[in-house]
């Protein structure tokens, strides 16, 4: 299973691709950050994210997409902007025929570092250890890789739950 993890944002959207190898081994595939034009309007930023994610999906051929869900934001404007970026991530994945799963920041942190309130540096260090890779494109790419790892660990449960809701067995 190859998972595209996305850490959405209108300024920087991180992405990372991790594959589940034999025996559940995690295999690093690729990562990057989509930096939107600083002075661009929201529509141009969202278009840049969409076009870049489409290219990532085409180039890396993931089987599934995992997106970090909305966290509690003190600033309503920030939460709304994040919602737009998440919508673009969902749309890009759907256009690529990928099922999309969501994980809360606390679940991602708990899965990767065993501590649901780990800071960015702790998450990045654990992702580096888990993937046996020294450095990543940036902190948002490392967060996206953590989302992908989270799905690899929780994805079987998520798929079974969906099948149960749909009334399917097995």
N, C-alpha and C positions, 0 to 999 in steps of 0.2 A: 504494500500500500504506500502510495506517495501522497504526502499531504502538503498543501500550500497553506501556510499560516499567514494571517494578515493582522497587523496592528494599525488600524486606520487613524488617519489624521488629515486635516486639510493643509497643514504646512508640510508635514512629513508623514508618509505612509510607509511603514516597514513591511517587508515581505520576506518569507523564508520557506524553503522547501526541504522537507526531511522525509526519508524513506524508512519504512520498517523492513529490516532485513531478516535473514534467517535467525531463528531463536529470539525474535523480538529486538535484535540489535538495531540501534539508531544509526542511520547513515545520512550524513550531511550531503545535500545536493547543491544548494545555491541560496544566496540571500542578497538583499538589496534594499535601498531606500528610494522612494519616489519623493523628490523635493519639488514642490510646486513653485511656480514663478512668484516671487515675493510681492510684486505690485499688481498681480492679476486679480480679477474679480472672482467671486465664488464659482461662477459657471466655468470659467477657464481652468480654475484649479481642479474642479471635479472632472472636467474633460481630460486633463493631464493624468489624473489618477486612473481614470477608466482606460485610456489608451495604453498606459504603461502596464496595468494589470492584465489587459488582454494579451499583450506581448509576452509577459511573464508566463501566463497560462499556456500560450502557444509553444513557447520555448521549453518549458519544464515538464509539460504534460502530467500534471497532478491528477490523482483519482478523486480527490475530495478537497474541500476548502474549509478551514477553521478560522473564525474571526473572533477577536476579542470583543466582548459585549461592553455596553456602556457602563462606565463606572459612575459613582456619585460625583456630580460636579457642583461646585459652589456657584459657578457662573453659568447662568441659563444659556447665554449666547454660545459659550464653549460647548455645552452639551448639544445644542442644536447643530452647530457646525460639525461636531463629531458624528452626529446622526446622519448628516448628508454624506460624509465620507464613508460611513458604514453602508449606506444605501448603495453607493457606487461599487463598493466591494462585493456586496450581495449580487448586484446586477451583473457585474463582470463575471463572477463565478457562474451565475445562471446562464449567461450567454455562452460560456464555455462548457455547458452541460455538467457542471459540478454540483453535487449536493453540498450544502453549507451547514456547518454546525457552529454554535456559539459557546464560548466559555467566559466566565467572569474573570476579571483580573485576579481575584483572590484564588480561584480554582487553578488558574495557570501557575501562579506563584507557588501554591501549595504543592502542585504536581511536580514542578521542576526543582524547588528548593526545600520542600517539606515545611515551609513557613509561609502562610497566606499573606503576610505583611512584609515580605522581603522587598528590599529596595532594588532599583534598576541594576546597580553594581552586583548585588548578590545573584540576581537572576542571570545576568550576563555571564558571571563566573561559572554558575552551574550549567548553563547551556554549553559553554565552552568545554567543560569537563565531560558532559554527556555525549557531545558530538565529537570529542577529541579534535577540536579545532581551536587554534590560538586566538584568532580575532575575526570580527565580522565587519560588515560595511559600516555599522553604527549601532547605537543603542536601540533604535526602533526596529532594525533588522533582527537584532538579538531577541527582542520581545516577540517578534513575529515567529521566530524559530521556536521560542518557548510555547507559543500557541499551537504550533504544529506538533510539538512533542506531547503537549497536553492531549491533543486529539488522538494521537497514537495510543496513549495510555487509557483514555476514556472512550474512545470511538466505538469499541465493541459494545459497550454498555448503551451508548447513545443509539446505535443502530438497532439493538434488541428492543429498546424502549419504543422506538418508532414503529417497529414491526408489530409490537403488542398493541399500540394505539390503533394501528391500521387493521387489527384483527387477524394478522398473519401468524402462523406458527413457525417455530424453529429459528 
